Amino acid sequence: MQTRPRPATTHPAAGRAGAIRAALLAAVGTVALAGCGLVPPVPVDDPLGLDGKTAAVSLGSASLTAAFAPAAVDGSGEVSFTFDDADWPDVPLSPGRLTNELSIATATLDAGEAEAPETIELSDIDVEVTLWQGAATYEAAAPDSRAAAKVDGAGPITLVRGACDADSCTYSYEGSVPAFGEVTFSGDAVANAVKVITQAPQPNHVRAVVTLRADPDTLDGRTLTIEFDAATGSVAL
């Protein structure tokens, strides 16, 4: 009598091991693809809540750094605000980078047409952004509930005068790249930033500090109010 071969069976432990191996291979493959640039960043709108916010930059005298150097004025300003949690269903579970383009939607100088220069050049621009939750101040927040990132030395960029009234003139930035570049959270900061933005408690706190140099030196004593264009952001592996 002919004996039929028994069907092959898989031990449950072997099945679990196979599933784990498959998951690990998928994770490694995803990381490898990300490293090759084949997994595109996930776009997120206004990730830091900065879009449309304004910072009033006070301009004052600056000392010359070298003999016969062109005069300029130093400026600093900041904005602080809160916003609620965002819903980011498509963001990677373990992101490696959060970026937010920072530019200028418009700027306003507190000077009428007779005193406002036709162009303003901004240089040595630093923008420091701090983000936190669960405390009144950044310093008081838990280490995993706060994050900071900085743009260093952006510029030079040129602002062009537009419409004026008796007491103020508006300026536009017409460059093809973001005026301040990108603020980027990476390493431990990106995990903390995404946690603050997407998880309780809320509201989330943001403080952005701008320092820069402005030319011409006739801007001494003036205030340049900058409205941020910060709608474009992304999260990547």
C-alpha positions in Angstrom: 0.0 0.0 0.0 1.3 3.4 -1.0 1.9 5.9 1.9 0.9 9.5 1.3 3.5 12.1 2.5 2.4 14.2 5.4 1.8 17.9 4.6 4.6 20.2 6.0 3.7 21.9 9.2 5.2 25.1 10.7 5.9 25.4 14.4 4.2 28.5 15.9 7.5 29.7 17.2 9.0 29.4 13.7 6.1 31.4 12.4 6.6 34.2 14.9 10.3 34.3 14.1 9.6 34.6 10.5 7.2 37.5 11.1 9.8 39.2 13.2 12.4 38.7 10.5 10.0 40.1 7.9 9.3 43.2 10.1 13.0 43.8 10.7 13.7 43.5 7.0 10.9 45.9 6.1 12.2 48.4 8.7 15.8 48.1 7.4 14.5 48.4 3.8 12.6 51.5 4.7 15.7 53.1 6.4 17.8 52.1 3.4 15.3 53.6 1.0 15.2 56.8 3.1 19.0 57.0 3.0 18.8 56.7 -0.8 16.2 59.5 -0.9 13.5 57.1 -2.2 11.1 57.8 0.7 9.9 61.3 0.2 9.4 63.6 3.2 5.8 64.0 4.4 4.5 67.6 3.9 3.0 69.3 6.9 1.3 72.7 6.9 2.7 75.4 9.2 4.3 72.9 11.7 5.4 75.5 14.2 2.4 77.8 14.0 4.7 80.7 12.8 2.9 81.4 9.5 1.4 84.9 9.6 2.9 85.7 13.0 4.8 89.0 13.3 8.0 90.1 15.0 8.7 93.8 15.7 12.5 94.2 15.1 13.9 97.2 16.8 16.8 98.7 14.9 19.7 100.6 16.6 23.2 101.7 16.0 25.9 99.2 15.3 29.7 99.7 15.6 31.8 99.3 12.5 33.7 96.0 12.4 36.5 97.5 10.3 37.8 100.9 9.2 35.8 102.3 6.3 33.2 99.4 6.5 29.7 100.4 5.4 27.6 101.4 8.3 24.6 99.3 9.3 22.3 98.9 12.3 21.7 96.0 14.5 18.2 94.7 15.1 16.4 92.2 17.4 12.8 91.2 18.0 10.7 88.2 19.0 7.2 86.7 19.0 5.7 84.3 21.5 2.4 82.5 21.1 0.5 79.2 21.7 -1.3 76.8 19.4 -3.2 73.6 19.7 -2.1 70.1 18.8 -2.0 69.1 15.1 -3.2 65.9 13.5 -0.5 64.3 11.4 -1.7 60.8 10.5 0.9 60.2 7.8 4.0 61.2 9.8 6.6 58.4 10.3 6.6 56.8 13.8 10.3 57.5 14.2 11.0 60.7 12.2 14.6 61.8 11.7 14.0 65.4 10.7 11.4 68.1 10.9 11.9 71.2 8.8 10.0 74.5 8.4 10.8 77.0 5.7 11.0 80.5 7.0 10.5 83.5 4.8 9.0 87.0 4.8 5.4 87.5 3.7 5.7 91.2 4.1 7.5 93.8 6.3 6.5 97.2 7.5 8.8 100.1 8.4 7.6 102.9 10.7 8.6 105.7 8.4 6.8 107.5 5.7 7.9 107.7 2.0 10.2 110.7 2.5 12.3 108.8 5.1 11.9 105.2 4.1 14.7 103.8 1.9 13.8 102.3 -1.4 15.5 99.0 -0.4 16.6 97.5 2.9 19.4 94.8 3.0 19.2 92.3 5.9 22.3 90.2 6.7 23.7 88.1 9.6 20.2 86.9 10.3 19.7 84.4 13.2 16.4 82.9 14.1 16.1 80.8 17.2 12.8 78.8 17.7 11.9 77.2 21.0 8.9 74.9 21.4 7.5 73.3 24.6 4.4 72.1 26.4 3.3 71.4 30.0 5.0 74.4 31.6 4.9 78.1 31.6 8.5 78.5 30.3 10.9 76.5 28.1 13.3 76.0 31.0 10.6 74.6 33.3 9.3 72.0 30.7 10.4 68.4 30.9 13.4 67.5 28.7 11.3 65.4 26.4 8.6 68.1 26.2 10.7 70.8 24.7 12.9 71.3 21.6 15.0 74.1 20.1 16.4 74.8 16.7 18.2 77.8 15.1 19.0 79.3 11.7 22.4 80.9 11.7 23.8 83.6 9.5 21.1 83.8 6.8 21.2 86.5 4.2 22.0 88.9 2.8 18.5 89.5 1.4 16.9 92.6 -0.1 13.5 94.1 0.7 11.9 96.4 -1.8 9.7 99.3 -0.8 6.1 99.2 -1.9 3.1 101.3 -0.8 3.5 104.1 1.8 1.3 106.2 3.9 2.2 109.2 6.1 3.7 107.0 8.9 4.8 103.7 7.3 5.9 101.8 4.2 5.5 98.2 3.3 8.4 96.1 1.9 8.4 92.8 0.0 10.9 90.1 -0.4 11.2 88.9 -4.0 13.8 86.2 -3.7 13.3 82.7 -5.1 14.4 80.9 -1.9 13.1 81.3 1.7 14.5 84.6 3.2 15.6 82.9 6.4 16.2 79.4 5.0 14.9 76.4 7.0 14.7 75.8 10.7 15.5 72.1 11.2 14.9 69.8 14.2 17.0 66.6 14.1 18.3 64.0 16.6 16.5 64.0 19.9 15.0 67.4 19.1 12.8 66.1 16.3 11.2 63.4 18.5 10.5 66.0 21.2 9.2 68.5 18.7 6.8 66.1 17.0 5.6 64.9 20.5 4.9 68.5 21.5 3.1 69.3 18.3 0.9 66.2 18.1 0.4 65.0 21.6 -1.3 66.3 24.8 -1.1 68.4 26.8 -2.0 71.6 25.0 -1.6 74.4 24.3 1.9 74.3 22.8 4.2 77.2 23.3 6.5 78.8 20.7 9.0 81.6 21.0 10.9 82.9 18.0 13.8 85.3 18.4 15.2 87.2 15.4 18.5 89.1 15.3 20.0 90.7 12.2 21.9 93.6 10.7 20.1 96.1 8.5 21.4 98.6 5.9 21.3 101.6 5.4 22.2 103.2 8.8 19.4 105.7 8.4 17.2 102.9 9.9 18.7 103.7 13.3 15.8 104.1 15.8 13.2 102.5 13.5 11.1 99.4 13.9 10.8 96.8 11.1 7.8 94.6 11.6 8.3 91.2 9.9 5.4 88.9 9.0 6.5 85.3 8.7 5.8 83.1 5.7 6.2 79.7 7.3 3.4 77.5 5.8 5.7 74.9 4.2 7.1 72.1 6.4 8.0 68.5 6.2 8.8 65.4 8.3 11.2 62.9 7.0 12.8 59.6 8.2 
